Amino acid sequence: MSCESEICPTCGRKLKAGVKSLDRFMTLLFIAAVKLSKDTTVKWRADRADSKSTVKSAFLRDVVFSKDIRNAGFTTRYARMGDLKYWHLLEQDPEHWHQGIYQVTALGKKFLNGEIAVPKQLKVSNGRILEASHERVDVKTALGSKWNEIGDWISDWRKEHADAKDEQGGLYQQNQ
């Protein structure tokens, strides 16, 4: 997989495709997002282009704010947090879209729980995935030697979420 210019089949324009990798830093960034996620009321403008629009709000689960990530020490590269959407680990709900507000997805929770592996590399252009590598990585492989430092927290997180699912009789996943 390489970065190269391609021709858009729809409009015929040259597209510069980039390769995104789920490396140790991106995995640590995802884990930081999960650590900082919370259930909260989020406010946003109904129409960001209309400055006169009324401020709307909704209660959202597993929300993380990019400013919290920046304040947690990822000051230089916290902007890469948006790249986690390509692996569907975080999302910005189109209905509730607001810059800097993300939600941890069900797939992200499965990744952290060790239930799934995701492509190691993705070729993307204009916000779309063009190609995914056949090589897959799970959370432990992506963290490499950092697993020793974070493994205990992940084990505690897994136990806590398994307990929450058991206590609610499976309702935890239905609310995802």
Number of C-alpha atoms within 10 A of each C-alpha: 11 9 13 12 13 13 11 11 8 6 7 9 11 12 14 14 21 18 17 19 17 24 17 18 15 20 20 19 19 21 18 17 24 22 15 16 19 16 12 13 11 16 14 17 17 18 14 14 8 9 10 10 12 12 12 12 13 11 10 14 17 19 24 23 17 21 14 18 23 15 10 13 11 19 12 8 13 18 14 14 19 17 18 21 18 18 21 16 24 27 20 19 11 7 7 18 16 17 12 15 21 26 23 24 20 16 17 24 19 15 20 23 18 14 12 15 18 22 16 18 21 24 20 20 17 10 10 11 16 13 15 18 13 11 10 15 18 19 25 20 15 21 21 11 11 13 17 11 10 14 14 11 14 19 13 11 17 17 13 12 16 14 13 15 15 12 11 10 10 12 12 15 12 7 8 11
